[in-house]
Amino acid sequence: MEPAEVEAMIKKQLPDAQVIVNGEGCSFSVIVVSTRFEGCTLLKKQQLVLDSVREPLASGALHAISVKAHTPEEWSRQ
């Protein structure tokens, strides 16, 4: 799986998101910044991102993914 494929799947679920993908093969880390995360718990933010890659995770095409999810305000403080 390519980083661009992971990015496209996340953006399909979260169209306004800024997505940064690192990794190769079947293991990736992603940083996702979206207004959709406003008012969400950390767990809910991660669930929203993981929902977008559920199919490749289930099939094994994507083996591991580390998620860091932020609102734009949280990201600007980083």
mmCIF file of the N, C-alpha and C atoms, coordinates in Angstrom:
data_MODEL
# 
_entry.id   MODEL 
# 
loop_
_atom_site.group_PDB 
_atom_site.id 
_atom_site.type_symbol 
_atom_site.label_atom_id 
_atom_site.label_alt_id 
_atom_site.label_comp_id 
_atom_site.label_asym_id 
_atom_site.label_entity_id 
_atom_site.label_seq_id 
_atom_site.pdbx_PDB_ins_code 
_atom_site.Cartn_x 
_atom_site.Cartn_y 
_atom_site.Cartn_z 
_atom_site.occupancy 
_atom_site.B_iso_or_equiv 
_atom_site.pdbx_formal_charge 
_atom_site.auth_seq_id 
_atom_site.auth_comp_id 
_atom_site.auth_asym_id 
_atom_site.auth_atom_id 
_atom_site.pdbx_PDB_model_num 
ATOM 1   N N  . MET A 1 1  ? 0.838   -1.170 0.000  1.00 0.00 ? 1  MET A N  1 
ATOM 2   C CA . MET A 1 1  ? 0.000   0.000  0.000  1.00 0.00 ? 1  MET A CA 1 
ATOM 3   C C  . MET A 1 1  ? 0.889   1.241  0.000  1.00 0.00 ? 1  MET A C  1 
ATOM 4   N N  . GLU A 1 2  ? 0.478   2.245  -0.715 1.00 0.00 ? 2  GLU A N  1 
ATOM 5   C CA . GLU A 1 2  ? 1.232   3.488  -0.850 1.00 0.00 ? 2  GLU A CA 1 
ATOM 6   C C  . GLU A 1 2  ? 0.679   4.565  0.089  1.00 0.00 ? 2  GLU A C  1 
ATOM 7   N N  . PRO A 1 3  ? 1.521   5.478  0.551  1.00 0.00 ? 3  PRO A N  1 
ATOM 8   C CA . PRO A 1 3  ? 1.052   6.570  1.403  1.00 0.00 ? 3  PRO A CA 1 
ATOM 9   C C  . PRO A 1 3  ? -0.103  7.363  0.776  1.00 0.00 ? 3  PRO A C  1 
ATOM 10  N N  . ALA A 1 4  ? -0.062  7.572  -0.522 1.00 0.00 ? 4  ALA A N  1 
ATOM 11  C CA . ALA A 1 4  ? -1.125  8.324  -1.198 1.00 0.00 ? 4  ALA A CA 1 
ATOM 12  C C  . ALA A 1 4  ? -2.466  7.606  -1.091 1.00 0.00 ? 4  ALA A C  1 
ATOM 13  N N  . GLU A 1 5  ? -2.442  6.278  -1.088 1.00 0.00 ? 5  GLU A N  1 
ATOM 14  C CA . GLU A 1 5  ? -3.683  5.511  -0.946 1.00 0.00 ? 5  GLU A CA 1 
ATOM 15  C C  . GLU A 1 5  ? -4.275  5.698  0.450  1.00 0.00 ? 5  GLU A C  1 
ATOM 16  N N  . VAL A 1 6  ? -3.420  5.681  1.454  1.00 0.00 ? 6  VAL A N  1 
ATOM 17  C CA . VAL A 1 6  ? -3.878  5.886  2.831  1.00 0.00 ? 6  VAL A CA 1 
ATOM 18  C C  . VAL A 1 6  ? -4.459  7.293  2.966  1.00 0.00 ? 6  VAL A C  1 
ATOM 19  N N  . GLU A 1 7  ? -3.759  8.270  2.425  1.00 0.00 ? 7  GLU A N  1 
ATOM 20  C CA . GLU A 1 7  ? -4.237  9.656  2.470  1.00 0.00 ? 7  GLU A CA 1 
ATOM 21  C C  . GLU A 1 7  ? -5.592  9.787  1.792  1.00 0.00 ? 7  GLU A C  1 
ATOM 22  N N  . ALA A 1 8  ? -5.769  9.174  0.639  1.00 0.00 ? 8  ALA A N  1 
ATOM 23  C CA . ALA A 1 8  ? -7.031  9.265  -0.103 1.00 0.00 ? 8  ALA A CA 1 
ATOM 24  C C  . ALA A 1 8  ? -8.186  8.652  0.691  1.00 0.00 ? 8  ALA A C  1 
ATOM 25  N N  . MET A 1 9  ? -7.945  7.534  1.354  1.00 0.00 ? 9  MET A N  1 
ATOM 26  C CA . MET A 1 9  ? -8.998  6.896  2.147  1.00 0.00 ? 9  MET A CA 1 
ATOM 27  C C  . MET A 1 9  ? -9.425  7.782  3.313  1.00 0.00 ? 9  MET A C  1 
ATOM 28  N N  . ILE A 1 10 ? -8.464  8.412  3.958  1.00 0.00 ? 10 ILE A N  1 
ATOM 29  C CA . ILE A 1 10 ? -8.791  9.296  5.083  1.00 0.00 ? 10 ILE A CA 1 
ATOM 30  C C  . ILE A 1 10 ? -9.534  10.524 4.595  1.00 0.00 ? 10 ILE A C  1 
ATOM 31  N N  . LYS A 1 11 ? -9.074  11.105 3.484  1.00 0.00 ? 11 LYS A N  1 
ATOM 32  C CA . LYS A 1 11 ? -9.738  12.304 2.950  1.00 0.00 ? 11 LYS A CA 1 
ATOM 33  C C  . LYS A 1 11 ? -11.142 12.005 2.434  1.00 0.00 ? 11 LYS A C  1 
ATOM 34  N N  . LYS A 1 12 ? -11.389 10.777 2.021  1.00 0.00 ? 12 LYS A N  1 
ATOM 35  C CA . LYS A 1 12 ? -12.739 10.410 1.594  1.00 0.00 ? 12 LYS A CA 1 
ATOM 36  C C  . LYS A 1 12 ? -13.693 10.487 2.784  1.00 0.00 ? 12 LYS A C  1 
ATOM 37  N N  . GLN A 1 13 ? -13.231 10.061 3.948  1.00 0.00 ? 13 GLN A N  1 
ATOM 38  C CA . GLN A 1 13 ? -14.035 10.082 5.173  1.00 0.00 ? 13 GLN A CA 1 
ATOM 39  C C  . GLN A 1 13 ? -14.064 11.477 5.795  1.00 0.00 ? 13 GLN A C  1 
ATOM 40  N N  . LEU A 1 14 ? -12.947 12.192 5.707  1.00 0.00 ? 14 LEU A N  1 
ATOM 41  C CA . LEU A 1 14 ? -12.803 13.518 6.316  1.00 0.00 ? 14 LEU A CA 1 
ATOM 42  C C  . LEU A 1 14 ? -12.312 14.499 5.251  1.00 0.00 ? 14 LEU A C  1 
ATOM 43  N N  . PRO A 1 15 ? -13.201 14.953 4.366  1.00 0.00 ? 15 PRO A N  1 
ATOM 44  C CA . PRO A 1 15 ? -12.789 15.758 3.197  1.00 0.00 ? 15 PRO A CA 1 
ATOM 45  C C  . PRO A 1 15 ? -12.015 17.030 3.525  1.00 0.00 ? 15 PRO A C  1 
ATOM 46  N N  . ASP A 1 16 ? -12.274 17.641 4.672  1.00 0.00 ? 16 ASP A N  1 
ATOM 47  C CA . ASP A 1 16 ? -11.592 18.898 5.001  1.00 0.00 ? 16 ASP A CA 1 
ATOM 48  C C  . ASP A 1 16 ? -10.232 18.677 5.651  1.00 0.00 ? 16 ASP A C  1 
ATOM 49  N N  . ALA A 1 17 ? -9.850  17.435 5.855  1.00 0.00 ? 17 ALA A N  1 
ATOM 50  C CA . ALA A 1 17 ? -8.652  17.119 6.641  1.00 0.00 ? 17 ALA A CA 1 
ATOM 51  C C  . ALA A 1 17 ? -7.353  17.429 5.921  1.00 0.00 ? 17 ALA A C  1 
ATOM 52  N N  . GLN A 1 18 ? -6.386  17.853 6.717  1.00 0.00 ? 18 GLN A N  1 
ATOM 53  C CA . GLN A 1 18 ? -4.996  17.922 6.280  1.00 0.00 ? 18 GLN A CA 1 
ATOM 54  C C  . GLN A 1 18 ? -4.394  16.616 6.769  1.00 0.00 ? 18 GLN A C  1 
ATOM 55  N N  . VAL A 1 19 ? -3.799  15.836 5.875  1.00 0.00 ? 19 VAL A N  1 
ATOM 56  C CA . VAL A 1 19 ? -3.305  14.500 6.220  1.00 0.00 ? 19 VAL A CA 1 
ATOM 57  C C  . VAL A 1 19 ? -1.819  14.393 5.880  1.00 0.00 ? 19 VAL A C  1 
ATOM 58  N N  . ILE A 1 20 ? -1.043  13.960 6.851  1.00 0.00 ? 20 ILE A N  1 
ATOM 59  C CA . ILE A 1 20 ? 0.382   13.707 6.656  1.00 0.00 ? 20 ILE A CA 1 
ATOM 60  C C  . ILE A 1 20 ? 0.602   12.222 6.922  1.00 0.00 ? 20 ILE A C  1 
ATOM 61  N N  . VAL A 1 21 ? 1.117   11.512 5.924  1.00 0.00 ? 21 VAL A N  1 
ATOM 62  C CA . VAL A 1 21 ? 1.316   10.063 6.033  1.00 0.00 ? 21 VAL A CA 1 
ATOM 63  C C  . VAL A 1 21 ? 2.798   9.744  5.923  1.00 0.00 ? 21 VAL A C  1 
ATOM 64  N N  . ASN A 1 22 ? 3.279   8.946  6.854  1.00 0.00 ? 22 ASN A N  1 
ATOM 65  C CA . ASN A 1 22 ? 4.656   8.458  6.822  1.00 0.00 ? 22 ASN A CA 1 
ATOM 66  C C  . ASN A 1 22 ? 4.626   6.944  6.917  1.00 0.00 ? 22 ASN A C  1 
ATOM 67  N N  . GLY A 1 23 ? 5.544   6.299  6.217  1.00 0.00 ? 23 GLY A N  1 
ATOM 68  C CA . GLY A 1 23 ? 5.633   4.849  6.279  1.00 0.00 ? 23 GLY A CA 1 
ATOM 69  C C  . GLY A 1 23 ? 5.633   4.256  4.890  1.00 0.00 ? 23 GLY A C  1 
ATOM 70  N N  . GLU A 1 24 ? 5.634   2.917  4.864  1.00 0.00 ? 24 GLU A N  1 
ATOM 71  C CA . GLU A 1 24 ? 5.617   2.216  3.581  1.00 0.00 ? 24 GLU A CA 1 
ATOM 72  C C  . GLU A 1 24 ? 5.143   0.791  3.808  1.00 0.00 ? 24 GLU A C  1 
ATOM 73  N N  . GLY A 1 25 ? 4.827   0.136  2.713  1.00 0.00 ? 25 GLY A N  1 
ATOM 74  C CA . GLY A 1 25 ? 4.380   -1.254 2.802  1.00 0.00 ? 25 GLY A CA 1 
ATOM 75  C C  . GLY A 1 25 ? 3.026   -1.350 3.457  1.00 0.00 ? 25 GLY A C  1 
ATOM 76  N N  . CYS A 1 26 ? 2.985   -1.913 4.655  1.00 0.00 ? 26 CYS A N  1 
ATOM 77  C CA . CYS A 1 26 ? 1.698   -2.070 5.331  1.00 0.00 ? 26 CYS A CA 1 
ATOM 78  C C  . CYS A 1 26 ? 1.695   -1.435 6.715  1.00 0.00 ? 26 CYS A C  1 
ATOM 79  N N  . SER A 1 27 ? 2.682   -0.589 7.014  1.00 0.00 ? 27 SER A N  1 
ATOM 80  C CA . SER A 1 27 ? 2.752   0.088  8.310  1.00 0.00 ? 27 SER A CA 1 
ATOM 81  C C  . SER A 1 27 ? 2.933   1.593  8.108  1.00 0.00 ? 27 SER A C  1 
ATOM 82  N N  . PHE A 1 28 ? 2.043   2.361  8.718  1.00 0.00 ? 28 PHE A N  1 
ATOM 83  C CA . PHE A 1 28 ? 2.057   3.809  8.527  1.00 0.00 ? 28 PHE A CA 1 
ATOM 84  C C  . PHE A 1 28 ? 1.788   4.540  9.829  1.00 0.00 ? 28 PHE A C  1 
ATOM 85  N N  . SER A 1 29 ? 2.233   5.783  9.881  1.00 0.00 ? 29 SER A N  1 
ATOM 86  C CA . SER A 1 29 ? 1.814   6.708  10.925 1.00 0.00 ? 29 SER A CA 1 
ATOM 87  C C  . SER A 1 29 ? 1.182   7.894  10.204 1.00 0.00 ? 29 SER A C  1 
ATOM 88  N N  . VAL A 1 30 ? 0.101   8.396  10.774 1.00 0.00 ? 30 VAL A N  1 
ATOM 89  C CA . VAL A 1 30 ? -0.604  9.513  10.144 1.00 0.00 ? 30 VAL A CA 1 
ATOM 90  C C  . VAL A 1 30 ? -0.868  10.603 11.172 1.00 0.00 ? 30 VAL A C  1 
ATOM 91  N N  . ILE A 1 31 ? -0.812  11.821 10.677 1.00 0.00 ? 31 ILE A N  1 
ATOM 92  C CA . ILE A 1 31 ? -1.257  12.979 11.436 1.00 0.00 ? 31 ILE A CA 1 
ATOM 93  C C  . ILE A 1 31 ? -2.425  13.548 10.641 1.00 0.00 ? 31 ILE A C  1 
ATOM 94  N N  . VAL A 1 32 ? -3.551  13.717 11.315 1.00 0.00 ? 32 VAL A N  1 
ATOM 95  C CA . VAL A 1 32 ? -4.757  14.209 10.649 1.00 0.00 ? 32 VAL A CA 1 
ATOM 96  C C  . VAL A 1 32 ? -5.256  15.432 11.413 1.00 0.00 ? 32 VAL A C  1 
ATOM 97  N N  . VAL A 1 33 ? -5.470  16.515 10.684 1.00 0.00 ? 33 VAL A N  1 
ATOM 98  C CA . VAL A 1 33 ? -5.974  17.752 11.267 1.00 0.00 ? 33 VAL A CA 1 
ATOM 99  C C  . VAL A 1 33 ? -7.312  18.051 10.593 1.00 0.00 ? 33 VAL A C  1 
ATOM 100 N N  . SER A 1 34 ? -8.371  18.155 11.408 1.00 0.00 ? 34 SER A N  1 
ATOM 101 C CA . SER A 1 34 ? -9.699  18.371 10.834 1.00 0.00 ? 34 SER A CA 1 
ATOM 102 C C  . SER A 1 34 ? -10.601 19.120 11.815 1.00 0.00 ? 34 SER A C  1 
ATOM 103 N N  . THR A 1 35 ? -11.449 19.976 11.273 1.00 0.00 ? 35 THR A N  1 
ATOM 104 C CA . THR A 1 35 ? -12.448 20.652 12.103 1.00 0.00 ? 35 THR A CA 1 
ATOM 105 C C  . THR A 1 35 ? -13.475 19.650 12.619 1.00 0.00 ? 35 THR A C  1 
ATOM 106 N N  . ARG A 1 36 ? -13.594 18.515 11.977 1.00 0.00 ? 36 ARG A N  1 
ATOM 107 C CA . ARG A 1 36 ? -14.538 17.463 12.402 1.00 0.00 ? 36 ARG A CA 1 
ATOM 108 C C  . ARG A 1 36 ? -14.216 16.943 13.805 1.00 0.00 ? 36 ARG A C  1 
ATOM 109 N N  . PHE A 1 37 ? -12.994 17.134 14.265 1.00 0.00 ? 37 PHE A N  1 
ATOM 110 C CA . PHE A 1 37 ? -12.578 16.642 15.568 1.00 0.00 ? 37 PHE A CA 1 
ATOM 111 C C  . PHE A 1 37 ? -12.957 17.563 16.723 1.00 0.00 ? 37 PHE A C  1 
ATOM 112 N N  . GLU A 1 38 ? -13.465 18.743 16.405 1.00 0.00 ? 38 GLU A N  1 
ATOM 113 C CA . GLU A 1 38 ? -13.811 19.696 17.464 1.00 0.00 ? 38 GLU A CA 1 
ATOM 114 C C  . GLU A 1 38 ? -14.881 19.096 18.366 1.00 0.00 ? 38 GLU A C  1 
ATOM 115 N N  . GLY A 1 39 ? -14.622 19.133 19.673 1.00 0.00 ? 39 GLY A N  1 
ATOM 116 C CA . GLY A 1 39 ? -15.546 18.600 20.659 1.00 0.00 ? 39 GLY A CA 1 
ATOM 117 C C  . GLY A 1 39 ? -15.450 17.093 20.857 1.00 0.00 ? 39 GLY A C  1 
ATOM 118 N N  . CYS A 1 40 ? -14.543 16.445 20.143 1.00 0.00 ? 40 CYS A N  1 
ATOM 119 C CA . CYS A 1 40 ? -14.387 14.984 20.245 1.00 0.00 ? 40 CYS A CA 1 
ATOM 120 C C  . CYS A 1 40 ? -13.305 14.625 21.252 1.00 0.00 ? 40 CYS A C  1 
ATOM 121 N N  . THR A 1 41 ? -13.480 13.487 21.882 1.00 0.00 ? 41 THR A N  1 
ATOM 122 C CA . THR A 1 41 ? -12.430 12.956 22.752 1.00 0.00 ? 41 THR A CA 1 
ATOM 123 C C  . THR A 1 41 ? -11.302 12.422 21.878 1.00 0.00 ? 41 THR A C  1 
ATOM 124 N N  . LEU A 1 42 ? -10.166 12.174 22.487 1.00 0.00 ? 42 LEU A N  1 
ATOM 125 C CA . LEU A 1 42 ? -9.031  11.601 21.768 1.00 0.00 ? 42 LEU A CA 1 
ATOM 126 C C  . LEU A 1 42 ? -9.429  10.270 21.128 1.00 0.00 ? 42 LEU A C  1 
ATOM 127 N N  . LEU A 1 43 ? -10.133 9.443  21.880 1.00 0.00 ? 43 LEU A N  1 
ATOM 128 C CA . LEU A 1 43 ? -10.567 8.143  21.360 1.00 0.00 ? 43 LEU A CA 1 
ATOM 129 C C  . LEU A 1 43 ? -11.487 8.301  20.153 1.00 0.00 ? 43 LEU A C  1 
ATOM 130 N N  . LYS A 1 44 ? -12.437 9.216  20.228 1.00 0.00 ? 44 LYS A N  1 
ATOM 131 C CA . LYS A 1 44 ? -13.367 9.430  19.117 1.00 0.00 ? 44 LYS A CA 1 
ATOM 132 C C  . LYS A 1 44 ? -12.631 9.925  17.870 1.00 0.00 ? 44 LYS A C  1 
ATOM 133 N N  . LYS A 1 45 ? -11.645 10.800 18.049 1.00 0.00 ? 45 LYS A N  1 
ATOM 134 C CA . LYS A 1 45 ? -10.854 11.296 16.917 1.00 0.00 ? 45 LYS A CA 1 
ATOM 135 C C  . LYS A 1 45 ? -10.162 10.124 16.216 1.00 0.00 ? 45 LYS A C  1 
ATOM 136 N N  . GLN A 1 46 ? -9.537  9.261  17.013 1.00 0.00 ? 46 GLN A N  1 
ATOM 137 C CA . GLN A 1 46 ? -8.838  8.114  16.444 1.00 0.00 ? 46 GLN A CA 1 
ATOM 138 C C  . GLN A 1 46 ? -9.807  7.159  15.760 1.00 0.00 ? 46 GLN A C  1 
ATOM 139 N N  . GLN A 1 47 ? -10.982 6.956  16.350 1.00 0.00 ? 47 GLN A N  1 
ATOM 140 C CA . GLN A 1 47 ? -11.981 6.086  15.733 1.00 0.00 ? 47 GLN A CA 1 
ATOM 141 C C  . GLN A 1 47 ? -12.430 6.621  14.377 1.00 0.00 ? 47 GLN A C  1 
ATOM 142 N N  . LEU A 1 48 ? -12.613 7.923  14.276 1.00 0.00 ? 48 LEU A N  1 
ATOM 143 C CA . LEU A 1 48 ? -13.023 8.511  12.998 1.00 0.00 ? 48 LEU A CA 1 
ATOM 144 C C  . LEU A 1 48 ? -11.988 8.239  11.912 1.00 0.00 ? 48 LEU A C  1 
ATOM 145 N N  . VAL A 1 49 ? -10.709 8.351  12.260 1.00 0.00 ? 49 VAL A N  1 
ATOM 146 C CA . VAL A 1 49 ? -9.656  8.085  11.288 1.00 0.00 ? 49 VAL A CA 1 
ATOM 147 C C  . VAL A 1 49 ? -9.597  6.592  10.970 1.00 0.00 ? 49 VAL A C  1 
ATOM 148 N N  . LEU A 1 50 ? -9.619  5.751  11.989 1.00 0.00 ? 50 LEU A N  1 
ATOM 149 C CA . LEU A 1 50 ? -9.524  4.304  11.767 1.00 0.00 ? 50 LEU A CA 1 
ATOM 150 C C  . LEU A 1 50 ? -10.705 3.763  10.971 1.00 0.00 ? 50 LEU A C  1 
ATOM 151 N N  . ASP A 1 51 ? -11.881 4.370  11.124 1.00 0.00 ? 51 ASP A N  1 
ATOM 152 C CA . ASP A 1 51 ? -13.045 3.959  10.322 1.00 0.00 ? 51 ASP A CA 1 
ATOM 153 C C  . ASP A 1 51 ? -12.766 4.094  8.832  1.00 0.00 ? 51 ASP A C  1 
ATOM 154 N N  . SER A 1 52 ? -11.961 5.074  8.464  1.00 0.00 ? 52 SER A N  1 
ATOM 155 C CA . SER A 1 52 ? -11.671 5.311  7.046  1.00 0.00 ? 52 SER A CA 1 
ATOM 156 C C  . SER A 1 52 ? -10.756 4.252  6.442  1.00 0.00 ? 52 SER A C  1 
ATOM 157 N N  . VAL A 1 53 ? -10.034 3.522  7.285  1.00 0.00 ? 53 VAL A N  1 
ATOM 158 C CA . VAL A 1 53 ? -9.113  2.484  6.784  1.00 0.00 ? 53 VAL A CA 1 
ATOM 159 C C  . VAL A 1 53 ? -9.499  1.093  7.302  1.00 0.00 ? 53 VAL A C  1 
ATOM 160 N N  . ARG A 1 54 ? -10.736 0.944  7.706  1.00 0.00 ? 54 ARG A N  1 
ATOM 161 C CA . ARG A 1 54 ? -11.215 -0.320 8.287  1.00 0.00 ? 54 ARG A CA 1 
ATOM 162 C C  . ARG A 1 54 ? -11.043 -1.505 7.332  1.00 0.00 ? 54 ARG A C  1 
ATOM 163 N N  . GLU A 1 55 ? -11.410 -1.329 6.075  1.00 0.00 ? 55 GLU A N  1 
ATOM 164 C CA . GLU A 1 55 ? -11.341 -2.433 5.105  1.00 0.00 ? 55 GLU A CA 1 
ATOM 165 C C  . GLU A 1 55 ? -9.914  -2.951 4.893  1.00 0.00 ? 55 GLU A C  1 
ATOM 166 N N  . PRO A 1 56 ? -8.937  -2.074 4.599  1.00 0.00 ? 56 PRO A N  1 
ATOM 167 C CA . PRO A 1 56 ? -7.574  -2.598 4.430  1.00 0.00 ? 56 PRO A CA 1 
ATOM 168 C C  . PRO A 1 56 ? -6.987  -3.176 5.719  1.00 0.00 ? 56 PRO A C  1 
ATOM 169 N N  . LEU A 1 57 ? -7.412  -2.672 6.878  1.00 0.00 ? 57 LEU A N  1 
ATOM 170 C CA . LEU A 1 57 ? -6.952  -3.263 8.130  1.00 0.00 ? 57 LEU A CA 1 
ATOM 171 C C  . LEU A 1 57 ? -7.505  -4.679 8.286  1.00 0.00 ? 57 LEU A C  1 
ATOM 172 N N  . ALA A 1 58 ? -8.777  -4.849 7.953  1.00 0.00 ? 58 ALA A N  1 
ATOM 173 C CA . ALA A 1 58 ? -9.418  -6.159 8.074  1.00 0.00 ? 58 ALA A CA 1 
ATOM 174 C C  . ALA A 1 58 ? -8.826  -7.174 7.100  1.00 0.00 ? 58 ALA A C  1 
ATOM 175 N N  . SER A 1 59 ? -8.464  -6.717 5.907  1.00 0.00 ? 59 SER A N  1 
ATOM 176 C CA . SER A 1 59 ? -7.936  -7.630 4.885  1.00 0.00 ? 59 SER A CA 1 
ATOM 177 C C  . SER A 1 59 ? -6.448  -7.930 5.073  1.00 0.00 ? 59 SER A C  1 
ATOM 178 N N  . GLY A 1 60 ? -5.776  -7.118 5.873  1.00 0.00 ? 60 GLY A N  1 
ATOM 179 C CA . GLY A 1 60 ? -4.337  -7.296 6.066  1.00 0.00 ? 60 GLY A CA 1 
ATOM 180 C C  . GLY A 1 60 ? -3.490  -6.472 5.111  1.00 0.00 ? 60 GLY A C  1 
ATOM 181 N N  . ALA A 1 61 ? -4.126  -5.773 4.170  1.00 0.00 ? 61 ALA A N  1 
ATOM 182 C CA . ALA A 1 61 ? -3.378  -4.906 3.251  1.00 0.00 ? 61 ALA A CA 1 
ATOM 183 C C  . ALA A 1 61 ? -2.674  -3.797 4.030  1.00 0.00 ? 61 ALA A C  1 
ATOM 184 N N  . LEU A 1 62 ? -3.293  -3.403 5.132  1.00 0.00 ? 62 LEU A N  1 
ATOM 185 C CA . LEU A 1 62 ? -2.717  -2.424 6.048  1.00 0.00 ? 62 LEU A CA 1 
ATOM 186 C C  . LEU A 1 62 ? -2.562  -3.136 7.384  1.00 0.00 ? 62 LEU A C  1 
ATOM 187 N N  . HIS A 1 63 ? -1.333  -3.281 7.809  1.00 0.00 ? 63 HIS A N  1 
ATOM 188 C CA . HIS A 1 63 ? -1.064  -4.071 9.014  1.00 0.00 ? 63 HIS A CA 1 
ATOM 189 C C  . HIS A 1 63 ? -1.100  -3.226 10.283 1.00 0.00 ? 63 HIS A C  1 
ATOM 190 N N  . ALA A 1 64 ? -0.501  -2.054 10.234 1.00 0.00 ? 64 ALA A N  1 
ATOM 191 C CA . ALA A 1 64 ? -0.414  -1.203 11.418 1.00 0.00 ? 64 ALA A CA 1 
ATOM 192 C C  . ALA A 1 64 ? -0.518  0.258  11.027 1.00 0.00 ? 64 ALA A C  1 
ATOM 193 N N  . ILE A 1 65 ? -1.256  1.004  11.848 1.00 0.00 ? 65 ILE A N  1 
ATOM 194 C CA . ILE A 1 65 ? -1.364  2.439  11.613 1.00 0.00 ? 65 ILE A CA 1 
ATOM 195 C C  . ILE A 1 65 ? -1.391  3.156  12.961 1.00 0.00 ? 65 ILE A C  1 
ATOM 196 N N  . SER A 1 66 ? -0.533  4.149  13.086 1.00 0.00 ? 66 SER A N  1 
ATOM 197 C CA . SER A 1 66 ? -0.475  4.991  14.272 1.00 0.00 ? 66 SER A CA 1 
ATOM 198 C C  . SER A 1 66 ? -1.166  6.301  13.915 1.00 0.00 ? 66 SER A C  1 
ATOM 199 N N  . VAL A 1 67 ? -2.088  6.740  14.765 1.00 0.00 ? 67 VAL A N  1 
ATOM 200 C CA . VAL A 1 67 ? -2.893  7.922  14.448 1.00 0.00 ? 67 VAL A CA 1 
ATOM 201 C C  . VAL A 1 67 ? -2.679  9.019  15.478 1.00 0.00 ? 67 VAL A C  1 
ATOM 202 N N  . LYS A 1 68 ? -2.401  10.215 14.982 1.00 0.00 ? 68 LYS A N  1 
ATOM 203 C CA . LYS A 1 68 ? -2.409  11.420 15.801 1.00 0.00 ? 68 LYS A CA 1 
ATOM 204 C C  . LYS A 1 68 ? -3.418  12.348 15.146 1.00 0.00 ? 68 LYS A C  1 
ATOM 205 N N  . ALA A 1 69 ? -4.476  12.667 15.873 1.00 0.00 ? 69 ALA A N  1 
ATOM 206 C CA . ALA A 1 69 ? -5.565  13.471 15.312 1.00 0.00 ? 69 ALA A CA 1 
ATOM 207 C C  . ALA A 1 69 ? -5.714  14.760 16.114 1.00 0.00 ? 69 ALA A C  1 
ATOM 208 N N  . HIS A 1 70 ? -5.824  15.886 15.407 1.00 0.00 ? 70 HIS A N  1 
ATOM 209 C CA . HIS A 1 70 ? -5.879  17.197 16.043 1.00 0.00 ? 70 HIS A CA 1 
ATOM 210 C C  . HIS A 1 70 ? -6.943  18.074 15.378 1.00 0.00 ? 70 HIS A C  1 
ATOM 211 N N  . THR A 1 71 ? -7.492  18.990 16.157 1.00 0.00 ? 71 THR A N  1 
ATOM 212 C CA . THR A 1 71 ? -8.280  20.070 15.573 1.00 0.00 ? 71 THR A CA 1 
ATOM 213 C C  . THR A 1 71 ? -7.280  21.086 15.022 1.00 0.00 ? 71 THR A C  1 
ATOM 214 N N  . PRO A 1 72 ? -7.717  21.985 14.154 1.00 0.00 ? 72 PRO A N  1 
ATOM 215 C CA . PRO A 1 72 ? -6.786  23.014 13.663 1.00 0.00 ? 72 PRO A CA 1 
ATOM 216 C C  . PRO A 1 72 ? -6.173  23.841 14.803 1.00 0.00 ? 72 PRO A C  1 
ATOM 217 N N  . GLU A 1 73 ? -6.959  24.130 15.819 1.00 0.00 ? 73 GLU A N  1 
ATOM 218 C CA . GLU A 1 73 ? -6.445  24.904 16.956 1.00 0.00 ? 73 GLU A CA 1 
ATOM 219 C C  . GLU A 1 73 ? -5.373  24.117 17.712 1.00 0.00 ? 73 GLU A C  1 
ATOM 220 N N  . GLU A 1 74 ? -5.618  22.825 17.945 1.00 0.00 ? 74 GLU A N  1 
ATOM 221 C CA . GLU A 1 74 ? -4.622  21.994 18.621 1.00 0.00 ? 74 GLU A CA 1 
ATOM 222 C C  . GLU A 1 74 ? -3.338  21.918 17.792 1.00 0.00 ? 74 GLU A C  1 
ATOM 223 N N  . TRP A 1 75 ? -3.492  21.774 16.489 1.00 0.00 ? 75 TRP A N  1 
ATOM 224 C CA . TRP A 1 75 ? -2.338  21.646 15.601 1.00 0.00 ? 75 TRP A CA 1 
ATOM 225 C C  . TRP A 1 75 ? -1.513  22.926 15.571 1.00 0.00 ? 75 TRP A C  1 
ATOM 226 N N  . SER A 1 76 ? -2.185  24.077 15.626 1.00 0.00 ? 76 SER A N  1 
ATOM 227 C CA . SER A 1 76 ? -1.452  25.358 15.595 1.00 0.00 ? 76 SER A CA 1 
ATOM 228 C C  . SER A 1 76 ? -0.611  25.552 16.850 1.00 0.00 ? 76 SER A C  1 
ATOM 229 N N  . ARG A 1 77 ? -0.962  24.884 17.933 1.00 0.00 ? 77 ARG A N  1 
ATOM 230 C CA . ARG A 1 77 ? -0.181  24.958 19.162 1.00 0.00 ? 77 ARG A CA 1 
ATOM 231 C C  . ARG A 1 77 ? 1.004   23.998 19.170 1.00 0.00 ? 77 ARG A C  1 
ATOM 232 N N  . GLN A 1 78 ? 1.059   23.094 18.221 1.00 0.00 ? 78 GLN A N  1 
ATOM 233 C CA . GLN A 1 78 ? 2.146   22.099 18.167 1.00 0.00 ? 78 GLN A CA 1 
ATOM 234 C C  . GLN A 1 78 ? 3.451   22.724 17.753 1.00 0.00 ? 78 GLN A C  1 
# 
